[in-house]
């Protein structure tokens, strides 16, 4: 469903996420409870809206967002809730091109970012080696590669830091 929806988005043929004719039905249905089929960690970037880029209606995606799509305690708690209580069978860690969080970490290199932005570096430690190997290159190709690697590292972090999610994946109850 996500792949098909993304294909519709890419070809400018969204149907599900633009269907306002059935808003009353969606509100009534979702007021009774939620039954999303996917939970998605994505960047807070205003251009990356899961319901739109996957062309899905309200109630289909349990969405978790933060700058840089990084896994922290709140993300793990949200994922565990989705899998344990909502029985969501799919977890997606979604990276994207042009990620400002990855760019900030890359540009900082070994220098700490200020204030709470420092947490981005901490949570993106899995790409630190690649950042240092980029030799101060911050072109789109390098940044997109880092963003992709960050998403992979964040997915691995989910399994490493959440025994609950790791067990659900091993039992086949959830897919990451």
ZIMOSUL-V414172 format. One record per helix or strand. SS is the DSSP state (~ for helix, > for strand). FROM is the first residue (numbers start at 0). TO is the last residue. Records with the same first field share a line. If there is no record, write none. Layout:
# ZIMOSUL-V414172
SS: FROM-TO + FROM-TO
This chain:
# ZIMOSUL-V414172
~: 1-9 + 22-30 + 49-52 + 72-84 + 99-107 + 114-122 + 124-132 + 139-160 + 162-169
>: 37-42 + 60-65 + 89-93 + 174-174
